[in-house]
């Protein structure tokens, strides 16, 4: 999680453009006032998307065409307190909506329009007050904010953003389901110790106000060691409760659930390489569930366009609860497959997923990529078989510091349709999904 009040440069923006579309983890700010001790920014991010799916996944024949958009706006800043550290905070609103048919999974119907508070937090960084903990070795914050652990495999943000479709609109959070307008947890307290290098850790408490997440509350902590080769970390999370009115039988098990994980990421001391893994297990009333992934990538930095190839395998047991994972660093994490993860399933349970990613950078501000996914349902039945393959082709173009354009085409082919264990309406032929998203950050 980051509370930086400075806008990322163009080279960084292209690498994080899709994270910008989905999260509040990067500040998009226009500097209103700045001196050696004080910074005040006007925050602004607008995202709009056009989506079309030739097939539906909610029992409705035909396809869907819809539009989604949101505007996030407000203020952020920080104030240095001499030798006593720095105060920081933000207050932002989000206005969102969906137009047209609503999405292909029936989560929205095109009539959603909502304005709500998104960020409202205060924090304090210690500066050099505690030399043994390093610069800003104590960072404490509370309020309405995003909390993310590691790569977001367990805890990324407070999604999803449903609309009027499910439960007769009782779960409506304002729509903009795909571009995910809202991410902040309603109430949080976060303490980070030790900075970013060497041994460091965190403790947190949070409560969601998202009815689709049964207004879950959690507490936990992390312990990490970061060196030149990467980061190795431990995570513990304990479920404190859910709101019974909104909780499914599955979500009821979050109350009292214990979650543990071992994770790591870095280059392993190999230039241009990247490695990551996480192994997690959940102890809950129905028994133990496990999920894990392992990933390796390499960038051919000396070849024209610096091509990068990545392979990842992830596996989620039948009763795995994906909690608050999300779209952390771009397409494919941790919503795997633009059609599968958003509309068709599987939704990170009872599945094994092979993933191959390839991207090139023909210009500093332009990335072209292809993502392939092979989904295998672990425990199949006559009523459930979400085996499928998906290929997504995309571009990320940072036209300027204040304009990012990303077209995408997804080709999704399930093994079954709604008549024999799948959920695609109108047969198991290849669905062609297309979208164009435009982001305007400041």
DOVO-373452 format. One record per residue (C-alpha): residue number from 0; x, y, z. Coordinates in steps of 0.1 Angstrom, whole numbers. Example, Ala and Ser with C-alpha at 12.3 -4.5 7.8 and 13.67 -1.06 7.14 Angstrom:
# residues 2
pt nr 0 | px 123 | py -45 | pz 78
pt nr 1 | px 137 | py -11 | pz 71
***
This chain:
# residues 442
pt nr 0 | px 0 | py 0 | pz 0
pt nr 1 | px 12 | py 35 | pz -8
pt nr 2 | px 1 | py 70 | pz 1
pt nr 3 | px 25 | py 89 | pz -21
pt nr 4 | px 13 | py 123 | pz -29
pt nr 5 | px 34 | py 127 | pz -61
pt nr 6 | px 22 | py 116 | pz -95
pt nr 7 | px 42 | py 88 | pz -111
pt nr 8 | px 64 | py 97 | pz -142
pt nr 9 | px 53 | py 85 | pz -176
pt nr 10 | px 77 | py 55 | pz -177
pt nr 11 | px 62 | py 43 | pz -144
pt nr 12 | px 26 | py 51 | pz -155
pt nr 13 | px 27 | py 27 | pz -184
pt nr 14 | px 39 | py -1 | pz -162
pt nr 15 | px 11 | py 6 | pz -138
pt nr 16 | px -17 | py 18 | pz -160
pt nr 17 | px -40 | py -10 | pz -154
pt nr 18 | px -35 | py -7 | pz -117
pt nr 19 | px -45 | py 29 | pz -121
pt nr 20 | px -77 | py 18 | pz -137
pt nr 21 | px -86 | py -4 | pz -108
pt nr 22 | px -71 | py 9 | pz -75
pt nr 23 | px -64 | py 38 | pz -53
pt nr 24 | px -29 | py 26 | pz -46
pt nr 25 | px -13 | py 52 | pz -68
pt nr 26 | px -20 | py 89 | pz -61
pt nr 27 | px -31 | py 109 | pz -91
pt nr 28 | px -27 | py 145 | pz -79
pt nr 29 | px -23 | py 180 | pz -90
pt nr 30 | px 0 | py 201 | pz -67
pt nr 31 | px -19 | py 230 | pz -52
pt nr 32 | px 7 | py 241 | pz -27
pt nr 33 | px 42 | py 229 | pz -17
pt nr 34 | px 71 | py 240 | pz 4
pt nr 35 | px 98 | py 222 | pz 24
pt nr 36 | px 73 | py 211 | pz 51
pt nr 37 | px 38 | py 211 | pz 35
pt nr 38 | px 22 | py 195 | pz 4
pt nr 39 | px -14 | py 199 | pz -6
pt nr 40 | px -28 | py 182 | pz -37
pt nr 41 | px -60 | py 180 | pz -57
pt nr 42 | px -66 | py 144 | pz -65
pt nr 43 | px -83 | py 135 | pz -98
pt nr 44 | px -88 | py 102 | pz -117
pt nr 45 | px -114 | py 96 | pz -144
pt nr 46 | px -119 | py 62 | pz -161
pt nr 47 | px -144 | py 53 | pz -188
pt nr 48 | px -148 | py 20 | pz -206
pt nr 49 | px -168 | py 5 | pz -235
pt nr 50 | px -174 | py -33 | pz -232
pt nr 51 | px -191 | py -58 | pz -255
pt nr 52 | px -195 | py -96 | pz -250
pt nr 53 | px -211 | py -117 | pz -277
pt nr 54 | px -221 | py -143 | pz -251
pt nr 55 | px -237 | py -139 | pz -216
pt nr 56 | px -232 | py -159 | pz -184
pt nr 57 | px -264 | py -150 | pz -164
pt nr 58 | px -289 | py -172 | pz -183
pt nr 59 | px -298 | py -144 | pz -207
pt nr 60 | px -296 | py -153 | pz -244
pt nr 61 | px -276 | py -132 | pz -268
pt nr 62 | px -248 | py -108 | pz -258
pt nr 63 | px -243 | py -76 | pz -239
pt nr 64 | px -230 | py -41 | pz -247
pt nr 65 | px -224 | py -17 | pz -219
pt nr 66 | px -204 | py 13 | pz -206
pt nr 67 | px -188 | py 20 | pz -172
pt nr 68 | px -172 | py 50 | pz -158
pt nr 69 | px -161 | py 67 | pz -126
pt nr 70 | px -145 | py 99 | pz -114
pt nr 71 | px -125 | py 101 | pz -82
pt nr 72 | px -118 | py 135 | pz -68
pt nr 73 | px -107 | py 152 | pz -36
pt nr 74 | px -76 | py 162 | pz -17
pt nr 75 | px -45 | py 147 | pz -2
pt nr 76 | px -14 | py 161 | pz 15
pt nr 77 | px 12 | py 158 | pz 42
pt nr 78 | px 27 | py 181 | pz 69
pt nr 79 | px 62 | py 177 | pz 83
pt nr 80 | px 63 | py 181 | pz 121
pt nr 81 | px 99 | py 192 | pz 124
pt nr 82 | px 118 | py 163 | pz 139
pt nr 83 | px 86 | py 145 | pz 149
pt nr 84 | px 78 | py 129 | pz 117
pt nr 85 | px 51 | py 136 | pz 91
pt nr 86 | px 13 | py 137 | pz 91
pt nr 87 | px -5 | py 126 | pz 59
pt nr 88 | px -40 | py 120 | pz 48
pt nr 89 | px -66 | py 121 | pz 21
pt nr 90 | px -103 | py 127 | pz 15
pt nr 91 | px -118 | py 116 | pz -19
pt nr 92 | px -152 | py 110 | pz -33
pt nr 93 | px -161 | py 86 | pz -62
pt nr 94 | px -190 | py 91 | pz -86
pt nr 95 | px -197 | py 60 | pz -107
pt nr 96 | px -222 | py 45 | pz -131
pt nr 97 | px -230 | py 18 | pz -156
pt nr 98 | px -250 | py 24 | pz -189
pt nr 99 | px -264 | py 1 | pz -216
pt nr 100 | px -273 | py -35 | pz -211
pt nr 101 | px -252 | py -41 | pz -179
pt nr 102 | px -224 | py -66 | pz -178
pt nr 103 | px -223 | py -101 | pz -193
pt nr 104 | px -227 | py -118 | pz -159
pt nr 105 | px -257 | py -98 | pz -148
pt nr 106 | px -240 | py -80 | pz -119
pt nr 107 | px -252 | py -47 | pz -133
pt nr 108 | px -282 | py -37 | pz -154
pt nr 109 | px -271 | py -3 | pz -167
pt nr 110 | px -291 | py 19 | pz -142
pt nr 111 | px -264 | py 23 | pz -115
pt nr 112 | px -255 | py 58 | pz -105
pt nr 113 | px -238 | py 65 | pz -71
pt nr 114 | px -216 | py 91 | pz -54
pt nr 115 | px -199 | py 80 | pz -21
pt nr 116 | px -169 | py 87 | pz 0
pt nr 117 | px -139 | py 66 | pz -11
pt nr 118 | px -108 | py 76 | pz 8
pt nr 119 | px -108 | py 93 | pz 43
pt nr 120 | px -77 | py 85 | pz 62
pt nr 121 | px -50 | py 100 | pz 84
pt nr 122 | px -16 | py 87 | pz 91
pt nr 123 | px 18 | py 95 | pz 107
pt nr 124 | px 53 | py 85 | pz 96
pt nr 125 | px 81 | py 87 | pz 121
pt nr 126 | px 109 | py 101 | pz 100
pt nr 127 | px 142 | py 96 | pz 118
pt nr 128 | px 127 | py 94 | pz 154
pt nr 129 | px 136 | py 57 | pz 157
pt nr 130 | px 170 | py 51 | pz 141
pt nr 131 | px 169 | py 14 | pz 148
pt nr 132 | px 138 | py 11 | pz 126
pt nr 133 | px 152 | py 32 | pz 98
pt nr 134 | px 137 | py 62 | pz 80
pt nr 135 | px 99 | py 62 | pz 85
pt nr 136 | px 103 | py 30 | pz 105
pt nr 137 | px 69 | py 36 | pz 121
pt nr 138 | px 40 | py 43 | pz 99
pt nr 139 | px 5 | py 43 | pz 115
pt nr 140 | px -27 | py 51 | pz 97
pt nr 141 | px -65 | py 47 | pz 102
pt nr 142 | px -97 | py 55 | pz 85
pt nr 143 | px -111 | py 45 | pz 51
pt nr 144 | px -83 | py 33 | pz 29
pt nr 145 | px -69 | py 4 | pz 9
pt nr 146 | px -48 | py -23 | pz 26
pt nr 147 | px -28 | py -47 | pz 5
pt nr 148 | px -7 | py -76 | pz 16
pt nr 149 | px 22 | py -88 | pz -7
pt nr 150 | px 10 | py -92 | pz -43
pt nr 151 | px -27 | py -91 | pz -33
pt nr 152 | px -31 | py -129 | pz -34
pt nr 153 | px -51 | py -128 | pz -2
pt nr 154 | px -58 | py -92 | pz 5
pt nr 155 | px -57 | py -66 | pz -22
pt nr 156 | px -87 | py -42 | pz -17
pt nr 157 | px -125 | py -42 | pz -10
pt nr 158 | px -140 | py -55 | pz -43
pt nr 159 | px -162 | py -63 | pz -60
pt nr 160 | px -184 | py -35 | pz -72
pt nr 161 | px -218 | py -50 | pz -79
pt nr 162 | px -249 | py -32 | pz -91
pt nr 163 | px -286 | py -38 | pz -93
pt nr 164 | px -284 | py -73 | pz -108
pt nr 165 | px -279 | py -97 | pz -78
pt nr 166 | px -303 | py -99 | pz -48
pt nr 167 | px -328 | py -74 | pz -63
pt nr 168 | px -303 | py -46 | pz -60
pt nr 169 | px -296 | py -52 | pz -23
pt nr 170 | px -258 | py -56 | pz -30
pt nr 171 | px -256 | py -24 | pz -52
pt nr 172 | px -223 | py -6 | pz -46
pt nr 173 | px -226 | py 18 | pz -75
pt nr 174 | px -218 | py -3 | pz -105
pt nr 175 | px -188 | py 2 | pz -127
pt nr 176 | px -183 | py -35 | pz -121
pt nr 177 | px -153 | py -42 | pz -144
pt nr 178 | px -133 | py -10 | pz -139
pt nr 179 | px -140 | py -13 | pz -102
pt nr 180 | px -147 | py 22 | pz -90
pt nr 181 | px -144 | py 15 | pz -52
pt nr 182 | px -116 | py -2 | pz -33
pt nr 183 | px -112 | py 13 | pz 1
pt nr 184 | px -121 | py -6 | pz 33
pt nr 185 | px -147 | py 13 | pz 53
pt nr 186 | px -128 | py 12 | pz 87
pt nr 187 | px -91 | py 3 | pz 91
pt nr 188 | px -62 | py 6 | pz 115
pt nr 189 | px -27 | py -2 | pz 101
pt nr 190 | px 7 | py -2 | pz 117
pt nr 191 | px 39 | py -8 | pz 97
pt nr 192 | px 73 | py -12 | pz 114
pt nr 193 | px 108 | py -13 | pz 99
pt nr 194 | px 104 | py 5 | pz 66
pt nr 195 | px 109 | py -14 | pz 34
pt nr 196 | px 143 | py -31 | pz 37
pt nr 197 | px 157 | py -58 | pz 60
pt nr 198 | px 133 | py -71 | pz 86
pt nr 199 | px 99 | py -54 | pz 87
pt nr 200 | px 63 | py -61 | pz 94
pt nr 201 | px 28 | py -49 | pz 99
pt nr 202 | px -4 | py -53 | pz 120
pt nr 203 | px -39 | py -44 | pz 108
pt nr 204 | px -76 | py -44 | pz 115
pt nr 205 | px -102 | py -38 | pz 89
pt nr 206 | px -140 | py -39 | pz 83
pt nr 207 | px -156 | py -39 | pz 50
pt nr 208 | px -189 | py -21 | pz 42
pt nr 209 | px -193 | py -42 | pz 10
pt nr 210 | px -225 | py -63 | pz 13
pt nr 211 | px -212 | py -86 | pz -15
pt nr 212 | px -184 | py -94 | pz 10
pt nr 213 | px -208 | py -98 | pz 39
pt nr 214 | px -193 | py -67 | pz 55
pt nr 215 | px -165 | py -90 | pz 67
pt nr 216 | px -141 | py -78 | pz 94
pt nr 217 | px -105 | py -92 | pz 97
pt nr 218 | px -73 | py -87 | pz 117
pt nr 219 | px -38 | py -99 | pz 110
pt nr 220 | px -2 | py -92 | pz 105
pt nr 221 | px 29 | py -98 | pz 83
pt nr 222 | px 65 | py -104 | pz 89
pt nr 223 | px 89 | py -98 | pz 60
pt nr 224 | px 126 | py -98 | pz 51
pt nr 225 | px 137 | py -78 | pz 21
pt nr 226 | px 172 | py -81 | pz 6
pt nr 227 | px 189 | py -77 | pz -28
pt nr 228 | px 174 | py -109 | pz -41
pt nr 229 | px 138 | py -102 | pz -31
pt nr 230 | px 113 | py -104 | pz -3
pt nr 231 | px 103 | py -134 | pz 18
pt nr 232 | px 72 | py -130 | pz 40
pt nr 233 | px 47 | py -146 | pz 64
pt nr 234 | px 11 | py -136 | pz 67
pt nr 235 | px -15 | py -144 | pz 93
pt nr 236 | px -52 | py -133 | pz 91
pt nr 237 | px -80 | py -140 | pz 115
pt nr 238 | px -117 | py -136 | pz 106
pt nr 239 | px -136 | py -116 | pz 132
pt nr 240 | px -171 | py -117 | pz 118
pt nr 241 | px -196 | py -111 | pz 91
pt nr 242 | px -230 | py -96 | pz 89
pt nr 243 | px -254 | py -125 | pz 89
pt nr 244 | px -280 | py -107 | pz 68
pt nr 245 | px -257 | py -105 | pz 38
pt nr 246 | px -235 | py -136 | pz 43
pt nr 247 | px -239 | py -168 | pz 23
pt nr 248 | px -234 | py -201 | pz 40
pt nr 249 | px -199 | py -201 | pz 25
pt nr 250 | px -191 | py -166 | pz 38
pt nr 251 | px -204 | py -175 | pz 73
pt nr 252 | px -172 | py -196 | pz 77
pt nr 253 | px -151 | py -164 | pz 77
pt nr 254 | px -161 | py -158 | pz 113
pt nr 255 | px -133 | py -174 | pz 132
pt nr 256 | px -113 | py -185 | pz 102
pt nr 257 | px -75 | py -185 | pz 104
pt nr 258 | px -54 | py -179 | pz 73
pt nr 259 | px -17 | py -185 | pz 70
pt nr 260 | px 7 | py -180 | pz 41
pt nr 261 | px 43 | py -181 | pz 31
pt nr 262 | px 52 | py -159 | pz 1
pt nr 263 | px 82 | py -145 | pz -18
pt nr 264 | px 90 | py -124 | pz -48
pt nr 265 | px 121 | py -109 | pz -64
pt nr 266 | px 148 | py -116 | pz -90
pt nr 267 | px 167 | py -143 | pz -70
pt nr 268 | px 199 | py -125 | pz -78
pt nr 269 | px 194 | py -131 | pz -116
pt nr 270 | px 194 | py -99 | pz -136
pt nr 271 | px 162 | py -94 | pz -157
pt nr 272 | px 145 | py -124 | pz -140
pt nr 273 | px 114 | py -123 | pz -118
pt nr 274 | px 101 | py -150 | pz -94
pt nr 275 | px 71 | py -151 | pz -71
pt nr 276 | px 52 | py -177 | pz -51
pt nr 277 | px 27 | py -179 | pz -23
pt nr 278 | px 14 | py -210 | pz -4
pt nr 279 | px -17 | py -203 | pz 18
pt nr 280 | px -41 | py -224 | pz 39
pt nr 281 | px -74 | py -216 | pz 56
pt nr 282 | px -86 | py -233 | pz 88
pt nr 283 | px -123 | py -230 | pz 91
pt nr 284 | px -153 | py -250 | pz 104
pt nr 285 | px -157 | py -270 | pz 72
pt nr 286 | px -121 | py -281 | pz 72
pt nr 287 | px -88 | py -269 | pz 58
pt nr 288 | px -85 | py -254 | pz 23
pt nr 289 | px -53 | py -246 | pz 4
pt nr 290 | px -42 | py -223 | pz -25
pt nr 291 | px -9 | py -216 | pz -40
pt nr 292 | px 9 | py -202 | pz -70
pt nr 293 | px 44 | py -202 | pz -85
pt nr 294 | px 56 | py -178 | pz -112
pt nr 295 | px 88 | py -172 | pz -132
pt nr 296 | px 95 | py -145 | pz -158
pt nr 297 | px 124 | py -132 | pz -178
pt nr 298 | px 129 | py -99 | pz -197
pt nr 299 | px 152 | py -101 | pz -228
pt nr 300 | px 165 | py -66 | pz -221
pt nr 301 | px 191 | py -67 | pz -249
pt nr 302 | px 166 | py -75 | pz -277
pt nr 303 | px 145 | py -49 | pz -295
pt nr 304 | px 113 | py -40 | pz -277
pt nr 305 | px 125 | py -58 | pz -245
pt nr 306 | px 102 | py -88 | pz -247
pt nr 307 | px 91 | py -104 | pz -214
pt nr 308 | px 77 | py -139 | pz -210
pt nr 309 | px 60 | py -152 | pz -178
pt nr 310 | px 47 | py -186 | pz -167
pt nr 311 | px 25 | py -191 | pz -137
pt nr 312 | px 6 | py -220 | pz -122
pt nr 313 | px -20 | py -215 | pz -96
pt nr 314 | px -42 | py -239 | pz -78
pt nr 315 | px -72 | py -233 | pz -55
pt nr 316 | px -89 | py -261 | pz -35
pt nr 317 | px -127 | py -268 | pz -38
pt nr 318 | px -137 | py -247 | pz -8
pt nr 319 | px -111 | py -220 | pz -10
pt nr 320 | px -123 | py -185 | pz -1
pt nr 321 | px -106 | py -160 | pz -23
pt nr 322 | px -114 | py -132 | pz 2
pt nr 323 | px -103 | py -98 | pz -10
pt nr 324 | px -78 | py -107 | pz -37
pt nr 325 | px -78 | py -84 | pz -68
pt nr 326 | px -63 | py -66 | pz -97
pt nr 327 | px -29 | py -56 | pz -83
pt nr 328 | px -4 | py -51 | pz -110
pt nr 329 | px -22 | py -53 | pz -143
pt nr 330 | px -41 | py -77 | pz -165
pt nr 331 | px -40 | py -113 | pz -151
pt nr 332 | px -35 | py -106 | pz -114
pt nr 333 | px -55 | py -118 | pz -95
pt nr 334 | px -84 | py -117 | pz -119
pt nr 335 | px -72 | py -144 | pz -142
pt nr 336 | px -87 | py -141 | pz -177
pt nr 337 | px -108 | py -111 | pz -185
pt nr 338 | px -138 | py -132 | pz -194
pt nr 339 | px -133 | py -160 | pz -169
pt nr 340 | px -125 | py -140 | pz -139
pt nr 341 | px -151 | py -113 | pz -144
pt nr 342 | px -181 | py -130 | pz -160
pt nr 343 | px -178 | py -168 | pz -166
pt nr 344 | px -157 | py -182 | pz -138
pt nr 345 | px -139 | py -200 | pz -123
pt nr 346 | px -135 | py -175 | pz -96
pt nr 347 | px -104 | py -187 | pz -78
pt nr 348 | px -118 | py -218 | pz -62
pt nr 349 | px -118 | py -255 | pz -73
pt nr 350 | px -95 | py -249 | pz -102
pt nr 351 | px -59 | py -252 | pz -115
pt nr 352 | px -48 | py -225 | pz -139
pt nr 353 | px -18 | py -225 | pz -163
pt nr 354 | px -10 | py -190 | pz -174
pt nr 355 | px 15 | py -178 | pz -200
pt nr 356 | px 21 | py -140 | pz -205
pt nr 357 | px 41 | py -122 | pz -232
pt nr 358 | px 46 | py -85 | pz -237
pt nr 359 | px 68 | py -62 | pz -256
pt nr 360 | px 75 | py -24 | pz -254
pt nr 361 | px 80 | py -10 | pz -288
pt nr 362 | px 79 | py 25 | pz -274
pt nr 363 | px 86 | py 39 | pz -239
pt nr 364 | px 49 | py 47 | pz -235
pt nr 365 | px 34 | py 17 | pz -253
pt nr 366 | px 31 | py -19 | pz -242
pt nr 367 | px 16 | py -47 | pz -263
pt nr 368 | px 7 | py -80 | pz -246
pt nr 369 | px -9 | py -114 | pz -249
pt nr 370 | px -22 | py -136 | pz -220
pt nr 371 | px -31 | py -172 | pz -223
pt nr 372 | px -50 | py -192 | pz -196
pt nr 373 | px -59 | py -229 | pz -194
pt nr 374 | px -86 | py -235 | pz -167
pt nr 375 | px -91 | py -270 | pz -152
pt nr 376 | px -119 | py -277 | pz -128
pt nr 377 | px -105 | py -299 | pz -100
pt nr 378 | px -137 | py -316 | pz -89
pt nr 379 | px -161 | py -319 | pz -118
pt nr 380 | px -197 | py -330 | pz -118
pt nr 381 | px -226 | py -331 | pz -142
pt nr 382 | px -236 | py -297 | pz -128
pt nr 383 | px -202 | py -281 | pz -127
pt nr 384 | px -174 | py -281 | pz -152
pt nr 385 | px -158 | py -247 | pz -159
pt nr 386 | px -128 | py -261 | pz -180
pt nr 387 | px -119 | py -234 | pz -205
pt nr 388 | px -92 | py -217 | pz -224
pt nr 389 | px -88 | py -180 | pz -229
pt nr 390 | px -65 | py -157 | pz -249
pt nr 391 | px -64 | py -120 | pz -242
pt nr 392 | px -47 | py -95 | pz -265
pt nr 393 | px -41 | py -59 | pz -252
pt nr 394 | px -23 | py -27 | pz -255
pt nr 395 | px -14 | py -1 | pz -229
pt nr 396 | px -7 | py 33 | pz -244
pt nr 397 | px 3 | py 62 | pz -221
pt nr 398 | px -4 | py 90 | pz -246
pt nr 399 | px 6 | py 116 | pz -221
pt nr 400 | px 10 | py 118 | pz -184
pt nr 401 | px -27 | py 125 | pz -182
pt nr 402 | px -42 | py 101 | pz -208
pt nr 403 | px -39 | py 63 | pz -208
pt nr 404 | px -57 | py 42 | pz -234
pt nr 405 | px -60 | py 4 | pz -233
pt nr 406 | px -79 | py -17 | pz -258
pt nr 407 | px -84 | py -54 | pz -252
pt nr 408 | px -98 | py -84 | pz -271
pt nr 409 | px -106 | py -117 | pz -252
pt nr 410 | px -113 | py -150 | pz -269
pt nr 411 | px -129 | py -174 | pz -244
pt nr 412 | px -138 | py -210 | pz -252
pt nr 413 | px -154 | py -231 | pz -224
pt nr 414 | px -156 | py -269 | pz -227
pt nr 415 | px -192 | py -269 | pz -215
pt nr 416 | px -222 | py -246 | pz -218
pt nr 417 | px -251 | py -239 | pz -195
pt nr 418 | px -269 | py -271 | pz -206
pt nr 419 | px -242 | py -295 | pz -193
pt nr 420 | px -222 | py -280 | pz -165
pt nr 421 | px -209 | py -247 | pz -178
pt nr 422 | px -226 | py -213 | pz -177
pt nr 423 | px -221 | py -198 | pz -212
pt nr 424 | px -255 | py -192 | pz -228
pt nr 425 | px -259 | py -203 | pz -264
pt nr 426 | px -234 | py -231 | pz -267
pt nr 427 | px -197 | py -236 | pz -260
pt nr 428 | px -184 | py -218 | pz -290
pt nr 429 | px -157 | py -191 | pz -287
pt nr 430 | px -169 | py -159 | pz -272
pt nr 431 | px -154 | py -127 | pz -285
pt nr 432 | px -151 | py -101 | pz -258
pt nr 433 | px -139 | py -66 | pz -265
pt nr 434 | px -133 | py -34 | pz -245
pt nr 435 | px -117 | py 0 | pz -246
pt nr 436 | px -107 | py 17 | pz -214
pt nr 437 | px -95 | py 53 | pz -211
pt nr 438 | px -80 | py 67 | pz -179
pt nr 439 | px -73 | py 104 | pz -172
pt nr 440 | px -51 | py 108 | pz -141
pt nr 441 | px -37 | py 140 | pz -126
***
